[in-house]
């Protein structure tokens, strides 16, 4: 099996030259690996771990997700017991199915386009091929011998065939031009390898936080390499400033695998992030963490936030014992540290915002915008009561309001996580609709986005996906 990653021009690939590559091509259509393309001769496996032919970094992908295999131009696809299933052109796979050129394979929520490089062996790309059980086992289909001249004449007799042949001729000329130009150039092509950056500190600037939507950090294919640690430096401008970390994570499947530290003190262990239960909006209130634990310090000035993989990390004590680090895959992304100067306590305003927020929460199913209204109001309640002396006896009512607001915020965020995943799936499905159905889907998506506050990281990501797909 040959495995390559390249840009593939489907127009030229259909001109089947004698020395053209054989087998098939899989092109990732969406996600962080969108545009990546792989060529195989007989077999490919897709999954989240390194033993697969194609490693897909997405929380919806299982460790061993799907497989494509075959020969002589006939290829099949099957699911490998994945958690989220595999689909062929939108239909769930229950048994191996024959692939046609241009088919879409959906692993979890990630789409791959299949291109058959052996169409001369398999027949026309529009032909519906069905195999007997014996053929499925052996994949040994006899193809009558046809001379190259006859094939070319057959292709030239159709409009599409002429286009293919002309495109093939252009590619051949371009290939020889490329080889000719290389004869007059010198020097070796160098591949840039980015070294592990676990010991470096990345500067975080709230003004440019959206740039972190495009980058992944950790130890995986496609990550900016931070095998054991990813550190962020951020600034607290004045005292009594709330700092809230939001992030997404993947491939964290061991107990206490990744810990989150603030200025060297552990705040918590990162939540478990298996592929079959993706979550994109983990929230950690750094201010409240420091307020409730004297060992954790949130300082005015520069602070260091760190994600540390405990399995890959070796400190000085363990190094003296000559313990070797492991090679556990992990990734964090969609990172934001939002800072807000806390206002002076205002019990009256907090009470009004609490009533309005709870009313919007109770009526959230009547209007999508009530989700956003409830969140904004209740976040403000927490801020207005944060500096109040809630432990005093006469503050019992407001202490109850404060705690209930936090519980309700958590419940709303769980609901919005569900809507986020639903919208992602709808966007990917709508990309294959016709114009009329796509317009309907776009209107529905715009209504769903009303649930999210404007500052919400999930809304930013959905808007970015809509720009890409629509």
Secondary structure, DSSP 8 states (H G I E B T S, - for coil): ---EE----HHHHTS--TTS--SEEEEE-SSTTTT-EEEESSEEEEESSTTSSEE---TT--SS-EEEEEETTEEEEEE-S-SS-EEETTEE-SS-EE--TT-EEEETTEEEEEEETTHHHH--TT------HHHHHH---------HHHHHHHHHTSHHHHHHHHHHHHHHHHHHHHHHHHHT--S----------TT-EEE--GGGGGGGGG-EEEESTTSEE-SSEEEEEEEE-SSSEEEEEEEEEESB-STT-EEEEETTEEEEE---B-TTS--S-EEEEHHHHHHH-TT----SEEEEEEEEETTT---HHHHHTT-------EEEEEEEEEEEE-----HHHHHHHHHHHHHHHHTTTT-THHHHHHHHHHHHHHHHHHTS-TTSGGGHHHHHHHHHHHHHHHHHHHHHHHHHHHHHHHHHHHTTS-HHHHHHHHHHHHHHGGGS-TT-HHHHHHHHHHHHH-
